[in-house]
Amino acid sequence: MPPIDWISSQAPEFITFDAQKRLCVSSGATAILNVPKTGDFTLHVGYDSVNQRLVLAKPDVVKLPNVIPFKFDKRRYCHVRELVRKINVPEEELPVRFEYVGKDYADSPQGSHVFQLADYSAPDDAGRADK
């Protein structure tokens, strides 16, 4: 009999662009972002094209004048068709996952959380001991 590979129920921290061009925040990510798991919330969303990272921040933590935050519904979805187009994610590659890499990471503003494209080796990861 083969050994059993037990799986933890802990929710990983990630965000996803799905096939309907929505941004979805996992329940694990809601915990680190400190946003409601079942209610509406807003987030600022930034993109680092060189390192393939999305930077998320609560508007009450990171103040960005003249930047309108994205509104997420109670299911943790937000329509981001223009964002998907702007960062040039080909429709045939959807869905894509971004995994949590840290808070206040690299050049991100203090209080923000950074998610990097899954299985991507960013140029600034080369010297990091934890990669």
C-alpha positions as CSV (number, residue, x, y, z in Angstrom):
1,M,0.0,0.0,0.0
2,P,1.5,3.4,-1.0
3,P,2.1,6.0,1.8
4,I,-0.5,8.6,2.4
5,D,0.3,12.2,1.6
6,W,-1.6,14.1,4.2
7,I,-2.8,17.6,3.2
8,S,-3.2,20.5,5.6
9,S,-6.4,22.5,5.6
10,Q,-4.5,25.8,6.1
11,A,-5.4,28.2,3.3
12,P,-2.4,29.3,1.3
13,E,-2.0,33.0,0.7
14,F,-2.5,33.8,-3.0
15,I,-4.5,36.0,-5.4
16,T,-5.7,34.9,-8.8
17,F,-6.7,36.4,-12.1
18,D,-9.4,34.0,-13.2
19,A,-10.8,33.3,-16.7
20,Q,-13.5,36.0,-16.3
21,K,-10.8,38.6,-15.7
22,R,-11.6,39.0,-12.0
23,L,-9.1,39.3,-9.2
24,C,-9.8,36.8,-6.4
25,V,-8.3,36.9,-3.0
26,S,-7.9,33.6,-1.2
27,S,-9.1,33.2,2.3
28,G,-5.5,32.8,3.4
29,A,-4.7,36.2,1.8
30,T,-7.6,37.9,3.4
31,A,-6.0,37.0,6.8
32,I,-2.7,38.6,6.0
33,L,-4.4,41.6,4.3
34,N,-6.7,42.0,7.3
35,V,-9.8,42.3,5.2
36,P,-13.2,40.7,5.8
37,K,-13.6,37.1,4.6
38,T,-17.3,37.6,3.9
39,G,-17.9,41.3,3.5
40,D,-17.1,44.0,0.9
41,F,-13.7,45.6,1.1
42,T,-11.4,47.8,-1.0
43,L,-7.7,47.5,-1.9
44,H,-5.1,49.5,-3.8
45,V,-3.5,47.3,-6.5
46,G,-0.1,48.1,-8.0
47,Y,2.0,46.1,-10.5
48,D,5.8,45.6,-10.7
49,S,6.3,44.5,-14.3
50,V,10.0,43.7,-14.0
51,N,9.5,41.2,-11.1
52,Q,6.0,40.1,-12.1
53,R,4.5,41.2,-8.7
54,L,1.2,42.6,-7.6
55,V,1.3,44.9,-4.6
56,L,-1.9,45.2,-2.5
57,A,-2.6,47.6,0.3
58,K,-5.6,48.7,2.3
59,P,-6.5,52.4,1.5
60,D,-6.6,53.3,5.2
61,V,-3.0,51.9,5.7
62,V,-1.3,53.1,2.4
63,K,-2.5,56.6,1.4
64,L,-2.2,57.1,-2.4
65,P,-3.7,60.5,-3.5
66,N,-5.6,60.4,-6.8
67,V,-5.7,56.6,-6.8
68,I,-9.1,54.9,-6.6
69,P,-9.0,51.6,-4.9
70,F,-10.6,48.4,-6.3
71,K,-13.8,47.3,-4.7
72,F,-14.1,43.5,-3.8
73,D,-17.4,41.9,-3.2
74,K,-18.4,39.5,-0.3
75,R,-17.0,36.6,-2.3
76,R,-13.6,38.3,-2.5
77,Y,-13.8,39.0,-6.3
78,C,-13.2,42.2,-8.2
79,H,-13.6,42.8,-11.9
80,V,-10.2,43.9,-13.3
81,R,-10.6,43.6,-17.0
82,E,-8.6,46.8,-17.6
83,L,-5.9,45.7,-15.2
84,V,-5.5,42.3,-16.9
85,R,-5.2,44.1,-20.3
86,K,-2.8,46.7,-18.9
87,I,-0.3,44.2,-17.5
88,N,-0.6,42.1,-20.7
89,V,-1.9,38.8,-19.4
90,P,-2.9,36.8,-22.5
91,E,-6.4,35.5,-22.2
92,E,-5.4,31.9,-23.1
93,E,-3.0,31.9,-20.0
94,L,-5.8,32.7,-17.6
95,P,-6.2,31.8,-14.8
96,V,-2.8,32.9,-13.3
97,R,-1.8,32.8,-9.7
98,F,0.3,35.2,-7.6
99,E,1.7,33.8,-4.4
100,Y,2.5,35.8,-1.3
101,V,6.1,36.8,-0.9
102,G,6.0,39.2,1.9
103,K,4.9,42.4,3.6
104,D,6.8,45.6,2.8
105,Y,8.8,43.7,0.2
106,A,11.6,45.3,-1.8
107,D,10.6,48.7,-3.0
108,S,6.9,48.4,-2.0
109,P,5.3,51.0,0.3
110,Q,5.3,50.3,4.0
111,G,2.1,48.5,4.9
112,S,1.6,46.8,1.5
113,H,1.6,43.1,0.7
114,V,3.4,41.6,-2.3
115,F,2.3,38.6,-4.4
116,Q,4.6,37.3,-7.1
117,L,3.6,35.3,-10.2
118,A,3.8,31.6,-9.3
119,D,6.9,29.8,-10.6
120,Y,8.5,33.0,-11.7
121,S,12.1,33.8,-10.8
122,A,12.3,37.6,-10.4
123,P,15.5,39.4,-11.2
124,D,15.8,40.8,-7.7
125,D,15.4,37.3,-6.2
126,A,18.9,36.2,-7.2
127,G,20.6,37.4,-4.0
128,R,17.9,36.4,-1.5
129,A,18.7,33.6,0.9
130,D,15.1,32.5,1.3
131,K,14.6,31.9,-2.5
